[in-house]
């Protein structure tokens, strides 16, 4: 059975982070939201399958995500692309 894409968490910009156990906080990267679906290879992780939610980014010389560099790298330098996982959903 093929896994379906899980609706991504959409970040909300706020002045002060909310408190409490029901909140998930993540770092804001300058990238494209993406998902990796792992079916058969997930066995090595002890799972039947998993969906990893994250962002595709390109890092600048300071090691920070750089959206302008990402836009250029998508067509010319795919080897510079990184997937930064934000959460995993085992099935």
SESEVO-122799 format. One line per field, with one value per residue (C-alpha): residue in one letter; x negated, y, z. Coordinates in Angstrom, 2 decimals, decimal comma, always signed. Layout:
<sites>
residuo c(A / ...) .
px c(X / ...) .
py c(Y / ...) .
pz c(Z / ...) .
</sites>
This chain:
<sites>
residuo c(X / X / X / X / X / X / X / X / X / X / X / X / X / X / X / X / X / X / X / X / X / X / X / X / X / X / X / X / X / X / X / X / X / X / X / X / X / X / X / X / X / X / X / X / X / X / X / X / X / X / X / X / X / X / X / X / X / X / X / X / X / X / X / X / X / X / X / X / X / X / X / X / X / X / X / X / X / X / X / X / X / X / X / X / X / X / X / X / X / X / X) .
px c(+0,00 / -1,36 / -1,42 / +0,40 / -1,03 / -0,31 / +0,99 / -2,06 / -2,11 / -1,83 / -3,87 / -2,31 / -4,39 / -3,73 / -5,42 / -5,82 / -5,86 / -2,83 / -3,44 / -2,13 / -2,64 / -0,16 / -2,43 / -5,20 / -7,92 / -10,20 / -13,02 / -12,09 / -14,21 / -14,21 / -13,28 / -10,57 / -8,31 / -8,57 / -7,91 / -9,84 / -7,77 / -9,66 / -8,01 / -10,30 / -13,50 / -11,70 / -12,24 / -15,78 / -14,18 / -11,95 / -8,86 / -6,66 / -6,65 / -7,03 / -6,45 / -9,12 / -7,93 / -10,63 / -12,16 / -14,56 / -17,25 / -20,60 / -23,15 / -25,24 / -28,89 / -27,78 / -25,81 / -22,40 / -19,57 / -19,49 / -16,32 / -17,94 / -20,67 / -17,97 / -16,16 / -19,40 / -20,45 / -17,21 / -18,06 / -21,86 / -23,34 / -21,11 / -24,09 / -23,81 / -20,24 / -19,64 / -16,49 / -15,93 / -13,44 / -10,97 / -8,86 / -8,27 / -4,92 / -5,21 / -2,36) .
py c(+0,00 / +3,40 / +6,08 / +9,34 / +12,78 / +14,04 / +17,60 / +19,65 / +21,72 / +25,36 / +27,74 / +30,89 / +33,97 / +35,32 / +37,89 / +35,46 / +31,65 / +30,00 / +27,83 / +24,38 / +20,75 / +20,89 / +23,21 / +22,20 / +24,75 / +24,60 / +26,68 / +28,88 / +27,95 / +29,79 / +26,80 / +24,85 / +22,67 / +19,07 / +15,48 / +12,26 / +9,08 / +5,95 / +2,59 / -0,43 / +1,24 / +2,17 / -1,39 / -0,35 / +2,30 / -0,32 / +1,00 / -0,34 / +3,10 / +6,78 / +10,29 / +12,90 / +16,52 / +19,13 / +21,75 / +21,68 / +24,31 / +25,57 / +26,86 / +30,00 / +30,44 / +31,22 / +27,95 / +29,67 / +28,79 / +31,12 / +31,29 / +33,10 / +30,43 / +27,74 / +29,18 / +29,06 / +25,62 / +23,89 / +24,07 / +24,31 / +22,80 / +20,04 / +18,65 / +21,73 / +20,88 / +19,61 / +18,14 / +19,39 / +17,13 / +18,82 / +15,84 / +12,20 / +10,38 / +6,60 / +4,74) .
pz c(+0,00 / -1,00 / +1,70 / +1,10 / +1,72 / +5,23 / +5,40 / +6,49 / +9,63 / +8,62 / +10,78 / +12,18 / +12,93 / +16,43 / +18,66 / +21,56 / +21,31 / +22,95 / +25,99 / +26,87 / +25,92 / +23,02 / +20,97 / +18,60 / +17,82 / +14,81 / +13,40 / +10,43 / +7,43 / +4,12 / +2,00 / +0,21 / +2,36 / +1,24 / +2,34 / +1,95 / +1,94 / +2,96 / +2,36 / +2,19 / +3,48 / +6,73 / +7,98 / +8,97 / +11,21 / +12,85 / +11,01 / +8,24 / +6,61 / +7,50 / +6,19 / +6,98 / +6,88 / +6,34 / +4,08 / +1,16 / +1,81 / +0,54 / +3,03 / +2,49 / +3,54 / +7,11 / +7,30 / +7,20 / +4,84 / +1,83 / -0,28 / -3,23 / -3,38 / -3,19 / -6,22 / -8,23 / -7,01 / -7,95 / -11,64 / -11,60 / -8,40 / -7,05 / -5,09 / -2,80 / -1,70 / +1,85 / +3,38 / +6,93 / +8,70 / +11,02 / +12,10 / +11,22 / +11,15 / +11,39 / +9,78) .
</sites>
